[in-house]
Amino acid sequence: MKIILQMYPSATARVACEVAYCLEICTLKALTLQDIPEDWSLPSILQVVIGLSARLFPDAQNTTWTGQDGYRCEHAVQTLANLVELASKSSDFLASHCSLILNVFYACLHTTNISGAEKIRWNAALASSRLLRRISNGNALVDVLCKAFNTDPYFKVRAYAGLSLLLQLLCGPSIQQTSSILNCSLQFLSTDLRHYFTKPVAADALQYQVVCPYIAGRLLLQAGILSLRGLGQDLKEGLRNLNRIVEELEENEALSENLKNSWQYAKDAKVAAPVVVKGNAGGITGGGLARMPKQPMVISFAERYSLLQTLNLGEAIDELSGAVKTFEIEVRIAISASLLTPELVQGLTRLIHVMTIG
């Protein structure tokens, strides 16, 4: 590790990319072993990784190394997430460096003007799922991911931003984050998705495009479930969220139509799952690092997707069915506790009907 860090100050763009690559491997190995080597200084490693994430190297834009920015930042942002996981037992380290790390993620999610910008954004969106599990002040990052899910021109970014948001909802976040994600899902589902699907995309982006409507539906349901469960703690905000769903359903024909198509979106997501949530099925592992099935000397970094695999995207139809049933159960509980108005009960019942019957 010491040798790797010593290479950084005088690194060219190419060398910096290799340094970032090595740092991700080293931190991933440490995560696998669940042990931080005694000679590692996390603050020193963090300082270098942040530099690799944010700095443009002198020869980064020349004709020989135009792609190095993207690869360097890809490994750097994933390494940042690894470092946060490694330091999760050290609250002092996280507290003193969290703002700095979050700022790097914000910058990466907004990167547009350098080579490999799309690669940087989708890796930041993907790594955010791990970062959000370890920090307590992720509201701003959630807001950035919400914006990316609805507006990023690159569907791979949108898909991973949405999946990170869904993972965050399943962890039971604050009501503020729940409200932000609910608004995000309603914004997506309240548009005419016929136009969304007619946008021309590259062949390798198609699976990421088709998975987003399913993600949006799951976000809506899970945010609704959390709002119902939270009525006992924050009645005002919970009711505001539920009323927002009902009002949008009554006023927006596109939302109703998109919810009717939820099962088709789930079928599409199931087909897209192997591409979107990459695993190491049929491959081998060596040294605690996943390898390419047909190229055992090539590291696949499949561990980056380990959290996403818990979403069971390959079983999207069953997952959607379970979410609808859970939502229905929570509505019944809220009704029995006299927490919902008759109008709200009627609207939520309509939502269940639309997503059940299609």
C-alpha positions as CSV (number, residue, x, y, z in Angstrom):
1,M,0.0,0.0,0.0
2,K,2.8,2.4,0.9
3,I,4.4,2.0,-2.6
4,I,1.1,2.6,-4.3
5,L,0.5,5.8,-2.4
6,Q,4.0,7.0,-3.1
7,M,3.3,6.8,-6.8
8,Y,0.5,9.3,-6.7
9,P,2.2,12.8,-6.4
10,S,4.1,12.4,-9.7
11,A,1.6,10.2,-11.5
12,T,0.6,10.8,-15.2
13,A,-3.0,10.1,-16.2
14,R,-2.1,6.6,-17.1
15,V,-0.2,5.8,-13.9
16,A,-3.0,7.5,-11.8
17,C,-5.5,5.2,-13.4
18,E,-3.4,2.2,-12.4
19,V,-3.0,3.6,-8.9
20,A,-6.8,3.9,-8.6
21,Y,-7.2,0.3,-9.9
22,C,-4.8,-1.1,-7.4
23,L,-6.4,0.8,-4.5
24,E,-9.8,-0.6,-5.3
25,I,-8.4,-4.1,-5.4
26,C,-6.6,-3.6,-2.1
27,T,-9.6,-2.2,-0.3
28,L,-11.9,-4.8,-1.8
29,K,-9.5,-7.5,-0.5
30,A,-9.5,-5.9,3.0
31,L,-13.3,-6.0,2.9
32,T,-13.4,-9.6,2.0
33,L,-11.0,-10.4,4.8
34,Q,-12.9,-8.0,7.1
35,D,-9.6,-6.7,8.4
36,I,-7.7,-3.5,7.9
37,P,-3.9,-4.1,7.7
38,E,-2.0,-2.6,10.6
39,D,0.2,-0.5,8.4
40,W,-2.7,1.2,6.6
41,S,-3.4,4.8,7.4
42,L,-7.0,5.4,6.3
43,P,-6.7,9.2,6.3
44,S,-3.6,8.9,4.0
45,I,-5.4,6.5,1.6
46,L,-8.5,8.7,1.7
47,Q,-6.5,11.8,0.7
48,V,-5.0,10.1,-2.3
49,V,-8.4,8.6,-3.4
50,I,-10.1,11.9,-3.2
51,G,-7.4,13.4,-5.4
52,L,-7.8,10.6,-7.9
53,S,-11.6,11.3,-7.9
54,A,-11.3,15.0,-8.4
55,R,-8.1,15.9,-10.2
56,L,-7.5,16.2,-13.9
57,F,-4.0,15.0,-14.7
58,P,-1.8,17.1,-17.1
59,D,-2.0,14.6,-20.0
60,A,-5.6,13.4,-19.4
61,Q,-7.1,15.0,-22.5
62,N,-4.5,14.2,-25.1
63,T,-5.1,11.8,-28.0
64,T,-3.3,8.9,-26.4
65,W,-5.2,8.7,-23.1
66,T,-8.6,10.2,-23.7
67,G,-10.3,7.5,-21.7
68,Q,-8.3,7.6,-18.5
69,D,-10.4,10.1,-16.6
70,G,-13.4,7.8,-16.6
71,Y,-11.4,4.7,-15.6
72,R,-9.5,6.5,-12.9
73,C,-12.6,8.0,-11.3
74,E,-14.5,4.7,-11.7
75,H,-12.0,2.9,-9.5
76,A,-11.6,5.9,-7.2
77,V,-15.3,6.4,-6.4
78,Q,-15.7,2.6,-5.8
79,T,-12.7,2.7,-3.5
80,L,-14.3,5.6,-1.5
81,A,-17.3,3.4,-0.9
82,N,-14.9,0.5,0.2
83,L,-13.1,2.9,2.6
84,V,-16.4,4.0,4.2
85,E,-17.3,0.3,4.7
86,L,-13.9,-0.5,6.2
87,A,-14.2,2.5,8.5
88,S,-17.8,1.9,9.5
89,K,-16.7,0.8,13.0
90,S,-14.8,4.1,13.5
91,S,-17.4,6.7,14.0
92,D,-14.8,9.4,14.5
93,F,-13.2,8.8,11.1
94,L,-16.6,8.8,9.3
95,A,-17.7,12.0,11.1
96,S,-14.6,13.9,10.3
97,H,-14.4,12.9,6.6
98,C,-18.1,12.3,5.6
99,S,-18.6,15.8,4.2
100,L,-15.5,15.5,2.0
101,I,-16.6,12.1,0.7
102,L,-20.1,13.2,0.0
103,N,-18.8,16.2,-2.0
104,V,-16.8,13.9,-4.2
105,F,-19.9,11.9,-4.9
106,Y,-21.9,15.0,-5.7
107,A,-19.2,16.1,-8.1
108,C,-19.0,12.7,-9.8
109,L,-22.8,12.5,-10.2
110,H,-22.7,15.9,-12.0
111,T,-19.6,15.3,-14.1
112,T,-20.3,16.0,-17.8
113,N,-17.3,17.8,-19.4
114,I,-14.5,15.2,-19.4
115,S,-13.7,12.0,-21.1
116,G,-15.6,9.1,-19.6
117,A,-18.2,11.3,-17.8
118,E,-20.9,8.7,-18.2
119,K,-18.8,6.0,-16.6
120,I,-18.0,8.3,-13.7
121,R,-21.7,9.1,-13.1
122,W,-23.0,5.5,-13.2
123,N,-20.2,4.3,-10.9
124,A,-21.0,7.1,-8.5
125,A,-24.7,6.1,-8.6
126,L,-23.9,2.5,-8.1
127,A,-21.5,3.1,-5.2
128,S,-24.0,5.4,-3.5
129,S,-26.0,2.3,-2.5
130,R,-23.1,1.3,-0.2
131,L,-22.3,4.8,1.0
132,L,-25.9,5.5,2.1
133,R,-25.9,2.5,4.4
134,R,-23.0,3.8,6.4
135,I,-23.6,7.5,6.8
136,S,-26.3,9.3,8.7
137,N,-26.5,12.6,6.8
138,G,-27.3,11.3,3.3
139,N,-30.3,13.6,2.5
140,A,-28.5,15.7,0.0
141,L,-27.1,12.6,-1.8
142,V,-30.6,11.1,-2.0
143,D,-31.8,14.3,-3.6
144,V,-29.0,14.2,-6.2
145,L,-29.8,10.5,-6.9
146,C,-33.5,11.5,-7.3
147,K,-32.6,14.1,-9.9
148,A,-30.3,11.7,-11.7
149,F,-33.1,9.0,-11.9
150,N,-35.4,11.4,-13.6
151,T,-33.1,13.6,-15.8
152,D,-29.7,11.9,-16.5
153,P,-29.4,11.4,-20.3
154,Y,-27.6,8.1,-19.8
155,F,-29.9,5.3,-18.8
156,K,-27.2,3.3,-17.0
157,V,-26.9,6.2,-14.5
158,R,-30.7,6.4,-14.1
159,A,-31.0,2.7,-13.4
160,Y,-28.3,2.6,-10.8
161,A,-29.5,5.8,-9.2
162,G,-33.0,4.3,-8.9
163,L,-31.7,0.9,-7.5
164,S,-29.6,2.8,-4.9
165,L,-32.8,4.7,-3.9
166,L,-34.8,1.5,-3.6
167,L,-32.1,-0.1,-1.4
168,Q,-32.2,3.0,0.8
169,L,-36.0,2.8,1.2
170,L,-35.7,-0.9,2.1
171,C,-33.4,0.2,5.0
172,G,-36.1,2.4,6.5
173,P,-34.7,5.9,6.0
174,S,-35.9,9.2,7.5
175,I,-39.3,10.5,6.5
176,Q,-37.5,13.3,4.7
177,Q,-35.7,10.9,2.4
178,T,-38.9,8.8,2.0
179,S,-40.8,12.0,0.9
180,S,-38.0,12.9,-1.6
181,I,-38.0,9.5,-3.1
182,L,-41.8,9.4,-3.3
183,N,-41.8,12.7,-5.2
184,C,-39.1,11.3,-7.5
185,S,-41.1,8.2,-8.3
186,L,-44.3,10.2,-9.0
187,Q,-42.4,12.6,-11.3
188,F,-41.2,9.6,-13.3
189,L,-44.5,7.8,-13.4
190,S,-46.6,10.9,-14.1
191,T,-45.1,11.2,-17.6
192,D,-46.2,9.5,-20.7
193,L,-43.8,6.5,-20.9
194,R,-44.7,5.9,-24.5
195,H,-42.4,8.7,-25.3
196,Y,-39.8,7.4,-22.9
197,F,-39.7,4.0,-24.7
198,T,-39.5,5.6,-28.2
199,K,-36.2,7.4,-27.3
200,P,-33.5,5.9,-29.5
201,V,-30.8,4.2,-27.4
202,A,-27.7,2.2,-28.0
203,A,-28.1,-1.6,-27.8
204,D,-26.0,-1.8,-24.6
205,A,-28.3,0.7,-22.9
206,L,-31.6,-0.9,-23.7
207,Q,-31.8,-3.1,-20.6
208,Y,-31.1,-0.1,-18.4
209,Q,-33.8,1.8,-20.1
210,V,-36.5,-0.8,-19.6
211,V,-35.7,-1.5,-16.0
212,C,-36.4,2.1,-14.8
213,P,-40.2,2.0,-15.0
214,Y,-40.2,-1.1,-12.7
215,I,-37.9,0.7,-10.3
216,A,-40.2,3.7,-10.2
217,G,-43.2,1.5,-9.4
218,R,-41.2,-0.2,-6.6
219,L,-40.1,3.2,-5.2
220,L,-43.7,4.4,-5.1
221,L,-44.9,1.4,-3.3
222,Q,-42.1,1.3,-0.8
223,A,-42.4,5.0,0.0
224,G,-46.1,4.4,0.5
225,I,-45.5,1.5,2.8
226,L,-43.0,3.5,4.9
227,S,-45.4,6.5,5.0
228,L,-48.2,4.2,6.3
229,R,-45.9,2.6,8.9
230,G,-44.7,6.0,10.0
231,L,-48.1,7.5,10.7
232,G,-47.7,6.8,14.4
233,Q,-44.4,8.8,14.6
234,D,-45.0,11.5,12.0
235,L,-48.7,11.7,11.2
236,K,-48.5,15.0,9.3
237,E,-45.8,14.0,6.9
238,G,-47.1,10.5,6.4
239,L,-50.5,11.8,5.5
240,R,-49.0,14.4,3.2
241,N,-47.2,11.7,1.3
242,L,-50.3,9.5,1.0
243,N,-52.5,12.4,-0.1
244,R,-49.9,13.3,-2.7
245,I,-50.2,9.7,-4.1
246,V,-53.9,9.8,-4.2
247,E,-54.2,13.3,-5.7
248,E,-51.7,12.5,-8.4
249,L,-53.6,9.3,-9.2
250,E,-56.8,11.2,-9.5
251,E,-55.5,14.1,-11.6
252,N,-52.9,12.4,-13.8
253,E,-54.0,9.9,-16.4
254,A,-50.5,9.0,-17.3
255,L,-49.8,7.8,-13.7
256,S,-52.8,5.5,-13.7
257,E,-51.9,4.1,-17.1
258,N,-48.3,3.5,-16.1
259,L,-49.4,1.7,-12.9
260,K,-51.7,-0.5,-14.9
261,N,-48.6,-1.5,-16.9
262,S,-46.6,-2.4,-13.8
263,W,-46.6,-6.1,-14.4
264,Q,-45.3,-5.7,-17.9
265,Y,-42.5,-3.5,-16.5
266,A,-41.7,-6.2,-14.0
267,K,-41.5,-8.8,-16.8
268,D,-39.1,-6.5,-18.7
269,A,-37.0,-6.0,-15.5
270,K,-36.7,-9.7,-15.1
271,V,-35.3,-10.1,-18.6
272,A,-32.9,-7.1,-18.0
273,A,-31.7,-8.4,-14.6
274,P,-28.6,-10.3,-15.8
275,V,-27.2,-7.2,-17.5
276,V,-28.2,-4.7,-14.9
277,V,-27.3,-6.6,-11.7
278,K,-24.1,-8.4,-12.8
279,G,-23.1,-11.4,-10.7
280,N,-20.5,-14.0,-10.9
281,A,-22.7,-16.9,-11.7
282,G,-20.8,-19.8,-13.2
283,G,-17.5,-18.0,-12.6
284,I,-14.7,-18.5,-10.2
285,T,-13.4,-16.5,-7.3
286,G,-9.8,-16.1,-6.5
287,G,-8.2,-14.4,-3.6
288,G,-11.5,-13.0,-2.5
289,L,-12.0,-11.1,-5.7
290,A,-14.6,-12.2,-8.4
291,R,-13.1,-13.1,-11.7
292,M,-14.4,-13.2,-15.3
293,P,-15.9,-16.7,-15.9
294,K,-13.9,-17.2,-19.1
295,Q,-10.9,-15.1,-18.2
296,P,-9.8,-16.2,-14.7
297,M,-6.9,-13.7,-14.6
298,V,-9.2,-10.8,-15.1
299,I,-10.9,-9.2,-12.1
300,S,-14.6,-8.5,-12.7
301,F,-15.3,-6.4,-9.6
302,A,-18.7,-8.2,-9.4
303,E,-18.6,-7.4,-5.7
304,R,-19.7,-3.9,-6.6
305,Y,-23.1,-5.3,-7.3
306,S,-23.6,-7.5,-4.3
307,L,-26.1,-5.2,-2.6
308,L,-28.1,-4.9,-5.8
309,Q,-28.4,-8.6,-6.0
310,T,-30.4,-8.6,-2.7
311,L,-33.2,-6.8,-4.7
312,N,-33.9,-10.1,-6.6
313,L,-34.4,-8.2,-9.9
314,G,-34.5,-11.6,-11.6
315,E,-37.7,-12.3,-9.6
316,A,-39.2,-8.9,-10.3
317,I,-42.7,-10.2,-10.8
318,D,-42.8,-11.9,-7.4
319,E,-41.1,-8.9,-5.7
320,L,-43.7,-6.5,-7.2
321,S,-46.5,-8.8,-6.1
322,G,-45.1,-8.9,-2.6
323,A,-44.8,-5.2,-2.4
324,V,-48.4,-4.7,-3.5
325,K,-49.6,-7.1,-0.8
326,T,-47.5,-5.4,1.8
327,F,-48.9,-2.1,0.9
328,E,-52.5,-3.5,1.1
329,I,-51.7,-4.9,4.6
330,E,-50.4,-1.6,5.8
331,V,-53.5,0.2,4.5
332,R,-55.7,-2.2,6.5
333,I,-53.6,-1.6,9.6
334,A,-53.9,2.2,9.2
335,I,-57.7,1.8,8.6
336,S,-58.1,-0.3,11.8
337,A,-56.2,2.4,13.7
338,S,-58.6,5.1,12.3
339,L,-55.6,7.0,10.9
340,L,-57.0,7.5,7.4
341,T,-59.9,9.6,6.1
342,P,-62.6,7.9,3.9
343,E,-61.3,9.8,0.9
344,L,-57.8,8.6,1.5
345,V,-59.0,5.0,2.0
346,Q,-60.8,5.2,-1.3
347,G,-57.8,6.6,-3.2
348,L,-55.3,4.1,-1.7
349,T,-57.8,1.2,-2.5
350,R,-57.9,2.4,-6.1
351,L,-54.1,2.3,-6.2
352,I,-54.1,-1.3,-5.0
353,H,-56.8,-2.2,-7.5
354,V,-54.9,-0.6,-10.4
355,M,-51.7,-2.4,-9.5
356,T,-53.4,-5.7,-8.9
357,I,-55.7,-5.9,-11.8
358,G,-53.7,-3.8,-14.3
